[in-house]
Amino acid sequence: MERFNRPDGTLKHGEMEIGDSRLMLAQSNEQFAPRPQTLYVYLPDVDNAFKRAIDAGGKSLMEVSNQFYGDRSGGFEDPAGNWWWVATRVEDVTPEEMQRRHTAQEQLQSH
């Protein structure tokens, strides 16, 4: 359904659909090593869920913020070493607009 590569050609983010389930995939790299398990979960209130996870002993990986692809999301590591990315959809973004925003973000990060 979607694919965004890093400058070296490795998969930064991909999405596929199997039946009525959407899977998000990425290749590990120096910044994101292979994990026991990584989950991306949509929730009604990402800010509250993230706070509860941190209060329960989770370690923040990324504070909750709005993303170029239309989600408000953040990530944390649980005590078993699993990574949880939690999100609430805040904006529907067309594939063309998503690609434009992704390219602009990559350009900003490379400077």
N, C-alpha and C positions, 0 to 999 in steps of 0.2 A: 504494500500500500504506500509506504514512504521509505525513503532512504536518504541519509545525509552522511557523507564521507568526511573524514579528516583530510587535511592537505596531503598526507602520505597515502591516501586511498583506502585506509582501513575504515571499517564501519563505525561511525560515531553513534548513529541512531537509525534503527529500522523498525518498521511495523508490518505485521502480517496478520491476517484474519483466518481463523480456523472455525468454521461454523459461525456462531454468534460471539465468539471470543476473540479479542484483539491481543496479540502478543507484541511486546516491545523488546528489541534485541540490540546489543552493542558488543563490539570486540573489546576485550581487556587491553590495557596499555600501561605505560609507566604510571600514569595518574590513577587509573582504576584497575587494580589487580583482579584476577579471578576471585570470586567470592563463593562461599558455601551456597548462598542463594541471594538473589536480589529480586525484589518485588516492587512493582509500581501499582499503587492502589488508588482508585478514585473514591473520594469521600465527600459527604455534604459540606463539612466544615474542616478544611485542611489545617487552619490555624489552631483550632482547638485540639485536633488529633495530634499534631506535632508537639504542642505544649504538653499534652498528657504523656506522650512517649518520652520526652526529655525529663519530665518530672518523675517518671517511673524508672529512670536510670539509663535511658538511651543516650547515645553520644551523637551530637549534631554533626552531620556531614555537609549540610547546606541549609541555611535559614530559609524559611518560607518566603517566596517572592513571586511576582508575576513573570512569566516566561514568554518568549517570542512566539511560541506555538499555541498560546491561548490558555495554558494552565497556570494556576497559582499553585506552586509546589515547593517542597522541601524534602530533605532526606535525613535519615538517622540510622545508626548502627545499633542493633540490639545486643544484649549481653552474650549471645551465641555467635556473634560476628556476622549475622545477616544484615543486609542493607535493605531498608524500606524507603521507598520514594512515595510520598503521599501527595495527592493533588485534588484540586477542585477545578473543574472547567469553568473559566470565566469569560471566554471569548471564542467564538467559532472563527477560524482563520482559513482562508482558501489555500490550497497547495501552492499557488503562485505567490501569494503574500508571505506564506511561511518560508518559502525558499528565499525571497527577497530579504526578509528579516534575518534569516540564518546567515546569508552572505554578508550582510551589514555587520552582524555581531562578530563574525569571524574576522572581518577586516579591522574592527575596533580592538579585538583581542590580540591581533598580530602586531600592533603598534606599541 
